[in-house]
Every structure is written in C-alpha cells, then in structure tokens.
Amino acid sequence: MTPSPARNGDISFWYADIGGVPQPRPPLAGDARADVCIVGAGYTGLWTALYLKEQAPELEVLVLEKEFAGFGASGRNGGWLTGSFAWTHDRYLSTGTAEGVRAMVAAMSGTVDEVIRVAEAEGIDADIHRTDELMVAVTPAQRARAEAEVRHRQSWGEERVSFLEADAVARRIRIPKTEGAMVVGGVARVQPAKLVRGLAAAAERRGVRIAEGTEVLGIAPGRVETRRGTVQAPIILRATEGFTATLPGTKRDWLPLNSAQIVTEPLPPEVWDRIGWEGAEILGDMANAYCYCQRTREGRIAVGARGRAYRMGSRIDERGEADAVTVAHLLKRLQRHFPGAAEARIDHSWCGVLGVPRDWCATVGLDPTTGIGWAGGYVGVGVSTSNLAARTLADLALKRDTALTRLPWVNRRVRRWEPEPLRWLGVRGMYRLLEAADRQEEAGGPPSWLAALGHRLAGR
C-alpha cells in the first residue's frame, strides 16, 4: 500500500516552506486605466512588469491575477534554472535562420546569470545555488539517448553540454545501474516560491500595481474585462501560460499539461553518505517519461514527473492536489534512484500545469494592430524561459527593435489543438507509449521505437 503524504496540495511544498500562502493583495477596485495591462502574476508577468518599469519608469503598469502572485507554475515548479533550449531547433527555422536559432540558444543560456543578477540586486533570497544539471542514464538505451542529445546540443552551440562516464557520475551521486550522464554546466537550483514572491515585491517597489483576486473574463483590443471592473490599456500582455485554457476562447490554444512532485522529510547524514550529491546538482534521468529532482536547502529530496499528464477538457487541478496514482508513480522513481531514502516520510505532494503549444515549442509576440501580446508554451523550462520571454515582451511593448525581438520565436504562431476527445487521446496515448518504451528499455534493449511513435502521435 502506498503511504499517503503528510500534505497534499495546498498549492505546493514551496509555500509550506515559507510559512504558507501569502496574505492576498487587494483586488481591482472598479474600472481602471493603464499604459500596459498584464494578465497573470507569475514569472512571465512579473518579470515583464519589472523590466518595463526599469526601462520606462513613467509607465502605468497594472498586473491582474485571479488568485495570488505565484499561484500557478511559478510557485510549484521543480526549481530548475537551466537556460536550456528544450524545444525542436529545426521547427524555429520556419520563422528564422540557423544563425537565429543559435542566437536564441545563446540568449537562453544567458538567462541563468540574468536571473541571479536581478535576484542579488533586488535582495531576493531564493536559495539560489549555482551547480550543474545531471541527466543520468540507467540503461544502455538511455546512455545512447544521452550521447545523441549531447552531440545534438553541441551542434547548435551549447558548449556547456558534455557526457560523463559512470565512474565520474558516481563521484558526484550514487544511483543504481548508472551508465553515464549528460551534464550541463552553468545552471542553478532555486526555491520557486521565494523567487516569485521576491519578484512581486520588487515590481511593487518600482511602482507596479498588482491586483489579486481579480478574474479576467475576456481580452479585447484596448480592454480587459474582469469581475471587478474593466481595464482600458493600449498594450495588453497575456502571461497566463498553463492557465491560458481557462480564458474564454482559448481552450485549444495551449494544452495544460500536468506535472507533479513529492518531497521527503529532511534526510539524516547517514543517508546522504550513501547517496552523495554534495554538489546539489539538479538531477533527472534519460527515461522517455523522465523525472526531475533536486536536493533542497535543508536536505530533502524533491522528485517530479508527469504522472497523470492531461485532464479531459483542458481541466485544471484543485489547488495543487495530486491524485494517488501519480503519487505512487513518483514514489517508485524515488525508490528506484535513491534506495537509501526509500523509507523516508513523504512530507508533501502537489501538482500544477504548464502550457504546451501544438508543436511543443515556446513562443512570444505582440500584434501591433491590436496591442495584444503573449508569451508562454515553455513546456517545462519556464523558470529561465520566462525571463527571456519577459525581456522580449518589454522590448516589443516599447516598440524597440532589438536582438531579442529578432529571435525566431517572436510572433510565431501554430495551429490550435484538436477538439476533445482527440487531444486527450493523443496526449494520453503518447505517455502510454513512452512508459511502454521505458519498460522495454529497462530489459536491456536498444532505444525503443515506441517512444518515437508516441512523440509522433502528439506532434512533438
């Protein structure tokens, strides 16, 4: 029988870590005007507001948030600040050149230093720890996939990516049956809720207005309709990422993909002696249905994975509550990679959604004819991508022609997701095939053809 976590939901462990969810800010007090209205107070919206006020202090910037700043993925994610290009490089060639894609890769890599620079300048203590990313291979097929990924990413200019043999990995962390690992340098671990709360406070110090408890009912050129009043603004920026499907008329724009996590109690020194992990690297594996982990500030292990990946009709979770099947799946990952922590108490489980465009590639843009902009579709690497998206959105809103506004993801649009039940069948089928591929590969075989079929089924 799977043990139940001490807490489930309540947004995330990251809020429990800082004493619970914050006291809400006041909602919108009737009709209002602004120079820029941002919908969504997560990383994207708050970074954008901060950069706008930094570059044009005279602007009136208003951020609208249905719940509270950091309610969504910004307060629930795995704490991976990677600067990684996690999408299909070739797909951006339709709106750019190979040189442009390489420029985007370089710009993404630079987000790690930029986030840390701002955090230090604004006094944001988010448990930021510079480290490496380790994607461990525990089967021959996973090793082959890791080596291929290293070659692919190096070919697009990521010199910080390399392959480590099993003995070198073991000197860092001891995971059973390790065959090697892809290592990515220049990344960092963060405490997500601390970062997003710090950004909200920094934005307010610059004069940004944040109206919480203010549900947006519709967006039109020059107008945002809410339950609290109407906001008139020439520039409106949608920064709702995984929650985009909750807005009227957008249910098929970006699919809300579910991801969940568990976190252990703080582990005693003798367990850490068996595991290693002194460098607190952010850690994942090269399984087709991969996981992502971190060693927290106080010596816990957080493990995340997709679990129940998608809910019919683009439905959203209830304040982060994870279902029992997903928790059991995460426990198996914990026990598989960290047998020394197999008996540890699970203090918290939670889940959230991330935004997925139909081609699984992130985008940012602004329509000059309507004044409506957007950013999102980060597909799981939003901690760093949101920063680059926000700097780009700020330049677009200020009508600046910069190196960022010329990157190939700018103003790139893709077709909408299929109506139900087709999108549910496609995503569910993909993850079933990925899991079947992992079972095949665990038996020692080559990379499974089932994974390629699964990706093709969902258009990845």
Phi, psi and omega in degrees: 000132181287125178293143180277139175297152178299326176224145178227126181083232186052041183073290179189166173299327184300329176282322174301325180296334181247022173095012176108176182291152186284162171293135185289146171282160180297148175284176175300134183258066179090191182299149183209165175234152176204161174283323177224128175247125181250129179259113180112118182252056170256200181305311185299309182296318183288318175301317181298314179300318182296314181290325177298314181289332177292319183273332181218077186302337183285347183291142170270111183246124181240129178249127179254134183220128181294319182254259174218159182301121181091015181291325186272218185301333181297334178254010186228354190286180184279359177075028179263109174259093192249330188066024184276147172268100191259016185243180181278112184305314186298333182292334178282352177291341178290339179236016181191193181246170176299323177295324178293322177294319177296324176295324178291321175301314180294319179296320177298315180302326182287349182293332181298309179296324182292316178299316181293321178301312182293319179301317178293318181294326182265002179068035180269113178267100183241031180053036183288127182227112178292135185199198174246163170257130176244121174250100192275138174258128182241009172219161175303322179295319178294323177298314179301320180293320179296315180296320178294320179294320177300311180299318181297312183290324175297325180294340177259014171099007179272084182289344181281358182260133180209175179247136177249135175287166187301320182293325178290323177296317183297333177288344178260313183208142184253103178243130183305140174064025180296132179254347183150187180198148166277131178243135178240119180276168173069036177247184180207153171263140177226162169263107191304313184293323177298320181294313184290324177294322177295322178294319179299316180294321179296318179297318179296323178298332178276355178104008176287138175264129177242116179255109180267170182059031185234097183280130177274129181261338181184151179237130177220163179307121177080357186218139170236119180268131177229170175289348184254355183145178181252133177255128175257128181203137179290334178240124178235126184242121179270117182234052187258352174041244184294344180265006181303324182295347179277349180276145180303134176080005184239012188300332182256005182289303179230133182277131178277100182271132184275142173220145186225161181217157167232158176222138181279172166293164173300130185271145182287162183304324182294330176289317178295330176299326179281327184275321189086232175067033181296334180279358180050040176299146169284136197230136173218186175231170183262022173296157176295317172262078193287167174239169177218137188221159169213153170265118187281172180308318186259016173084033170262165169247124173256131180236129179232154176194175184289317182062231176282097197289327187212140179254131182312136177079019180057037180285153182253152180295168176264093176051040171086010183284125181266142180281162187296323180296318179294318179299318178297321177298317180293321178299322178297321178295317177301312182291327180293312186271334184229069182301334177294341179253014186299330182264005182294146175292140175265114185276335186200144169228151180196170178213173179193181181237152174232153186272135181232112173290168185297330179260009176062033181230132184294157181211156175212143181187174177208127178273111183293340180282334180250340185076011181260127179240171183204161172201144177153203185070038189284343175055040170102358178239044187284339183300317179269319184298324180300328179292313179295320178299319182293317177297323178291316178300319179298316178297318179296318180296327180271006177058043179258134175268104185231173176301327180290319183287351178260003178291151189290351177273355184283130179057031178267124182242148178231167181292163183281162174292155179294156175291163176288149006268013187296318182289326176296316179296320181295311181290317178298318178296321179301311183290329174297319179291321177297318178293321177295321177298319179296322178295320176300314185290329177298334179283356175103006182279180178287174176308129188282138176291343180296327180295315178299321177296319179297315179297320180295322181300321182262006176077023180281000000 
